[in-house]
């Protein structure tokens, strides 16, 4: 028996379901398939959403502790791991269930099972043959597993860490990128002694060093130990501990009750039978696609993590919309490099566009202006600590080129500057826009005013 569909979407993460729903809205018959028994992919089931639920819990614990400085003292938190885990799972279930309802209302056919391409217009799903006019590969990525490490239940990847099996007394995290830093934030607040090991010279590689320094100071003040410029050369296990032998800026051993591997993700392009459809896959599992999502095979598109970096859910969503529109006969393309990045740490770190260091490395003539959050009334009155809003601009035109923000809700503030860059805004446009007072968003206007020479708040 062979089923037919206008569009087969393989992978039901943020890119896949966005693509399927948009295509259905445009009149195509759509089949959406995923190996999981719930829609939502990594993001909803074992990534973005469960991590933010745990980060919210961590922030409440941290805020309660800091309120002692305000004359308000709470008792020591009593941690019910089962209840916390259940709440996390409840939120995930609510959102994934909502997706099932959205699919039903759009008459998108959903199938559970592993899909394997068998040709440029055919696939097999758990023994069922399906023919399609077009297909979109949206199978995402998986955590990188470091070679040579022993098999041990105490060595977790990011997925295992979010299961919240327990809170180890000591926890080592190998990798100081966004995921590693978020896990450090969670487990430190829950009571673990956390050590982060990062190979690069700074945590959050690629982010603005000045903003990163503020985040590092804040995390170390909370009790997190951070070793940058350090490589793990050997991992050994005993019944009592997992031991990491390190070289570089830190020379020595780290003993921990559990270890999280958080050294990036690898695209899943080699797990969908791509070669049978005539597609080539890189040694990192990446399937090349252009700005419309089109691959070298006219009937097949690819979106999201499977197309390489940056591996972010919001990029995948936009790619999904574009692929659906192109397949439906519309003109569309992803013609921007402005993909915002946010680390939901405490404080949050967010950036978009050029950093000052990147611009200078490219030989571009740029200037930077900033506003320290120590002078923000809203930040101080809300219990905020050190923070920074930094704007990078072209001194010849005053056009905004990039921004880095570190502080409470930095990820929310980033939307304004992303839109400003997209619209070609200048510092004058931002500085002359009246921002409500007292707000954290004022720090963006203040940074612009500082460069324009009109700032009166410093």
C-alpha positions in Angstrom: 0.0 0.0 0.0 1.3 3.4 -1.0 0.1 6.7 0.3 0.5 10.0 -1.5 0.9 13.6 -0.4 1.8 17.0 -1.9 4.4 17.6 0.9 6.1 15.2 3.2 7.8 16.9 6.2 10.3 14.7 8.0 10.8 15.9 11.5 8.2 17.7 13.7 10.4 20.2 15.6 10.0 24.0 15.4 11.1 24.0 11.7 9.1 20.9 10.7 5.8 21.7 12.2 6.0 25.4 11.2 6.7 24.3 7.6 3.8 21.7 7.7 1.3 24.2 9.1 2.3 27.0 6.7 2.0 24.7 3.8 -1.4 23.5 4.9 -2.5 27.1 5.2 -1.4 27.6 1.6 -3.6 24.7 0.4 -1.2 21.8 0.1 -1.9 18.3 1.4 0.7 17.7 4.1 2.0 14.7 5.9 4.2 15.3 9.0 6.2 12.5 10.4 8.5 12.2 13.4 10.1 9.3 15.3 8.9 10.6 18.6 5.4 9.9 19.9 4.9 13.7 20.4 5.3 16.6 18.1 7.7 19.4 19.0 11.1 17.8 18.3 14.1 18.4 20.6 13.1 22.0 21.4 9.7 21.2 23.0 10.5 17.8 24.4 14.1 17.9 25.5 15.6 21.3 24.9 14.3 24.8 24.9 11.1 24.4 26.9 12.1 22.0 29.6 15.4 23.9 30.2 13.5 27.2 30.6 11.2 25.6 33.1 14.1 24.5 35.2 15.8 27.8 34.7 12.7 29.5 36.0 12.8 27.4 39.2 16.5 28.1 39.6 15.9 31.9 39.3 13.2 31.7 42.0 15.6 30.0 44.3 18.3 32.5 43.5 16.0 35.5 44.0 14.8 34.2 47.3 18.4 34.0 48.5 19.3 37.5 47.4 16.2 39.0 49.1 18.1 38.8 52.4 19.9 42.0 51.3 16.5 43.6 51.2 15.5 42.6 54.7 13.3 39.7 53.6 14.5 36.2 54.6 13.1 32.9 53.4 13.8 29.5 54.8 16.1 27.1 53.0 14.3 25.8 49.9 12.9 22.2 50.2 13.5 20.5 46.9 11.0 17.9 45.7 12.6 16.6 42.6 9.6 14.5 41.6 7.3 17.5 41.8 9.7 19.7 39.9 10.2 17.1 37.2 6.4 16.6 37.0 5.9 20.3 36.5 8.5 20.4 33.7 6.8 17.5 32.0 3.4 19.1 32.5 4.5 22.2 30.6 6.0 20.1 27.8 2.9 18.0 27.6 0.6 21.1 27.4 2.6 22.5 24.5 3.1 19.3 22.5 -0.6 18.6 22.9 -1.4 22.0 21.6 0.6 21.2 18.5 -1.4 18.1 17.9 -4.6 20.2 18.0 -3.1 22.7 15.6 -2.2 19.9 13.2 -5.7 18.4 13.4 -7.4 21.8 12.7 -5.3 22.2 9.6 -5.9 18.6 8.4 -2.2 17.8 8.5 -1.7 14.1 8.6 0.7 13.1 11.4 2.6 9.8 11.5 4.8 8.4 14.2 7.8 6.5 13.1 11.2 6.7 11.5 11.1 8.0 7.9 13.7 6.9 5.4 13.9 8.3 1.9 14.0 5.7 -0.8 14.2 8.0 -3.8 13.7 11.6 -4.8 9.9 11.3 -4.5 9.4 8.4 -2.1 10.0 7.4 1.5 9.2 4.5 3.8 7.8 5.0 7.3 7.7 1.9 9.5 6.9 -0.3 6.5 4.4 2.1 4.8 5.4 3.5 1.4 4.6 7.1 0.7 5.0 9.1 -2.5 5.4 12.9 -2.4 5.7 15.7 -4.8 8.0 17.6 -2.5 9.7 16.7 0.8 11.3 18.8 3.6 14.0 17.3 5.7 13.8 18.8 9.2 15.4 16.1 11.3 17.5 18.4 13.5 20.6 17.5 15.4 21.9 15.5 18.3 24.4 16.1 21.1 28.0 15.5 20.1 29.5 12.5 21.9 33.2 13.0 22.7 35.4 10.1 21.5 37.2 7.9 24.0 35.0 8.5 26.9 33.9 5.5 29.0 30.3 4.4 29.1 28.8 5.4 32.4 25.4 6.4 33.6 27.0 9.3 35.4 28.1 10.9 32.2 25.2 12.8 30.7 24.4 14.7 27.5 22.1 17.7 27.5 19.1 15.5 27.1 20.0 13.4 30.1 20.7 16.5 32.2 17.2 17.8 31.6 15.7 14.5 32.8 16.7 15.8 36.3 17.5 12.3 37.5 19.1 13.8 40.7 21.2 16.7 41.9 24.7 15.4 42.4 26.9 16.9 45.1 29.5 17.7 42.6 29.0 18.3 38.8 31.5 18.9 36.1 30.3 20.4 32.8 32.5 20.0 29.7 31.7 22.8 27.4 31.0 26.5 28.3 28.6 27.3 25.4 24.9 28.3 25.9 23.7 24.8 26.9 26.5 24.2 29.3 26.1 27.6 31.0 22.4 27.1 31.3 22.9 23.7 32.9 25.4 25.2 35.3 22.8 27.9 36.2 20.2 25.2 37.0 22.3 22.7 38.9 24.1 25.3 40.9 20.8 26.8 42.1 19.6 23.3 43.0 22.6 22.7 45.2 25.3 21.1 43.2 28.9 22.3 43.3 29.5 23.0 39.6 32.7 23.3 37.6 32.7 24.3 33.9 35.5 23.4 31.6 35.8 25.3 28.3 38.4 24.7 25.6 38.1 28.3 24.2 39.6 31.3 25.9 36.2 32.5 27.0 32.8 31.0 27.9 30.1 31.6 25.3 32.6 31.6 22.5 31.6 34.2 19.8 29.9 36.5 22.1 31.2 40.0 23.1 34.1 39.5 25.5 33.1 42.6 27.6 29.6 41.2 28.1 30.9 37.7 28.7 33.2 38.9 31.5 30.1 40.3 33.3 28.4 36.9 33.0 31.4 35.0 34.2 31.8 37.2 37.2 28.2 36.7 38.1 28.4 32.9 37.7 31.5 32.7 39.8 29.9 34.9 42.5 27.2 32.2 42.7 29.8 29.6 43.3 30.3 28.1 39.8 34.0 27.4 39.1 35.0 28.2 35.5 38.1 27.0 33.7 38.6 28.4 30.2 41.5 27.6 27.8 41.4 24.1 29.3 41.1 20.7 27.6 40.0 17.4 29.1 42.6 14.8 28.0 41.4 11.8 30.0 38.2 10.6 31.7 38.3 7.8 34.3 35.7 6.3 36.5 35.6 4.6 39.9 32.6 3.6 41.9 32.8 6.9 43.8 33.6 9.5 41.2 34.2 10.5 37.6 37.6 12.1 37.2 38.6 14.5 34.4 42.3 15.1 33.8 42.8 18.6 32.3 45.6 20.5 30.6 45.9 24.1 29.5 45.1 27.1 31.7 44.0 24.7 34.4 46.3 21.7 35.0 45.0 19.0 37.2 42.1 16.7 38.0 38.4 17.4 38.6 36.5 14.8 40.5 32.7 14.8 40.2 29.7 12.7 41.0 28.3 13.4 37.5 29.6 15.0 34.3 27.6 16.7 31.5 29.1 16.6 28.0 28.0 19.9 26.3 30.3 20.4 23.4 27.9 21.2 20.6 25.5 19.3 18.4 25.8 17.3 15.1 23.3 17.5 12.3 21.2 14.4 11.6 21.3 14.5 7.8 22.9 11.0 7.6 20.0 9.4 9.4 17.2 9.8 6.9 18.4 7.9 3.8 19.5 11.1 2.0 21.8 9.3 -0.4 19.0 7.2 -1.8 17.3 10.4 -2.9 20.5 11.6 -4.5 21.5 14.0 -1.7 25.1 14.4 -0.4 25.7 14.7 3.3 28.8 16.2 4.9 30.9 14.4 7.5 29.1 16.4 10.1 25.7 15.3 9.0 24.9 18.6 7.2 22.7 18.7 4.1 23.4 21.9 2.1 20.4 24.1 1.2 20.1 27.6 -0.3 18.2 30.6 1.1 14.9 29.0 0.0 15.7 25.6 1.6 16.2 24.0 -1.8 18.8 21.2 -2.1 20.5 19.8 -5.2 17.5 17.5 -5.7 14.6 19.6 -7.0 11.9 17.7 -5.1 13.7 17.9 -1.7 14.2 20.8 0.7 16.1 21.0 4.0 15.7 23.3 7.0 16.8 23.9 10.5 19.8 22.2 12.3 20.2 19.7 9.5 21.5 22.6 7.3 24.2 23.5 9.8 24.9 26.5 12.1 23.5 28.4 13.7 21.4 25.6 15.2 18.6 27.6 16.8 14.9 27.0 16.9 13.9 30.4 15.7 16.1 30.1 12.6 14.4 26.7 11.8 11.0 28.2 12.2 11.7 31.0 9.6 13.3 28.5 7.2 10.2 26.3 7.6 7.8 29.1 6.6 10.0 30.0 3.6 10.3 26.5 2.3 6.5 26.0 2.6 5.9 29.3 0.7 8.4 28.4 -2.1 6.9 24.9 -2.5 3.5 26.5 -2.7 4.7 28.7 -5.6 5.4 31.9 -3.7 8.7 33.9 -3.9 10.5 33.8 -0.6 14.0 33.5 0.8 15.9 33.8 4.1 17.9 36.9 3.3 19.3 37.9 6.7 22.2 36.9 8.8 20.5 38.4 11.9 19.9 35.3 13.9 19.6 36.4 17.6 21.4 34.3 20.2 20.4 34.1 23.9 21.9 32.3 26.9 19.2 32.1 29.5 21.7 32.2 32.4 21.7 34.5 35.4 22.1 37.2 34.2 21.0 36.5 30.6 23.4 37.1 27.8 22.0 38.0 24.4 23.6 39.2 21.1 22.8 39.8 17.5 24.7 41.1 14.4 28.3 42.1 14.6 30.3 42.2 17.8 33.0 44.7 18.1 35.7 42.0 18.0 34.1 40.4 14.8 34.0 43.7 13.0 37.6 44.5 13.8 38.7 41.0 12.7 37.0 41.6 9.4 38.8 44.9 9.0 35.6 47.0 9.3 35.7 50.5 10.7 33.2 50.4 13.6 32.6 52.0 16.9 30.9 50.8 20.1 28.8 52.6 22.6 27.5 51.2 25.9 25.5 51.9 29.0 26.2 50.2 32.3 23.3 48.7 34.1 24.7 50.0 37.4 23.2 53.3 36.3 19.8 51.8 35.4 17.1 52.7 38.0 14.9 49.8 36.9 17.7 47.3 37.1 18.7 48.4 40.6 15.1 48.7 41.9 14.4 45.2 40.7 17.3 43.6 42.5 19.5 43.4 39.4 23.2 43.4 39.5 25.9 44.2 37.0 24.9 44.4 33.4 25.6 46.1 30.1 23.9 47.2 26.9 26.5 47.6 24.1 25.8 48.8 20.5 28.1 48.5 17.6 27.6 51.0 14.8 29.1 52.5 11.6 30.7 55.9 12.6 30.2 57.2 9.1 26.5 56.7 9.0 25.6 55.9 12.7 23.8 52.8 11.4 23.4 50.1 14.0 25.3 46.9 13.1 25.1 44.8 16.2 24.3 44.6 19.9 25.2 42.7 23.0 23.2 42.8 26.2 23.9 41.1 29.5 21.4 41.4 32.4 17.9 40.5 33.5 15.6 39.7 30.5 18.4 40.6 28.0 16.8 38.1 25.6 13.5 40.1 25.6 15.4 43.4 25.0 17.2 42.0 22.0 14.1 42.2 19.8 14.2 46.0 19.6 17.8 46.1 18.3 17.3 43.2 15.9 14.3 45.1 14.3 16.4 48.3 14.3 19.2 46.6 12.4 16.8 45.0 9.9 15.2 48.4 9.2 18.6 50.2 8.8 18.0 52.3 11.9 20.6 54.8 13.0 21.5 55.8 16.5 19.4 58.9 16.2 16.3 56.7 15.5 16.9 54.8 18.7 17.9 57.8 20.9 15.0 59.9 19.7 12.4 57.1 20.3 10.8 57.8 23.7 11.3 54.7 25.9 9.1 54.3 29.0 10.7 55.1 32.4 11.8 53.2 34.4 12.5 50.3 32.1 15.4 48.1 31.1 14.7 49.0 27.5 15.9 52.6 28.3 19.4 51.2 28.4 19.3 50.8 24.6 18.3 54.4 24.2 20.9 55.5 26.7 23.7 53.7 24.9 22.6 55.4 21.6 22.5 58.8 23.4 25.9 58.2 24.8 27.4 58.0 21.3 25.3 61.0 20.1 26.6 63.1 23.0 23.1 63.7 24.4 23.1 61.4 27.4 22.4 62.9 30.8 22.1 59.7 32.8 25.8 59.2 33.2 
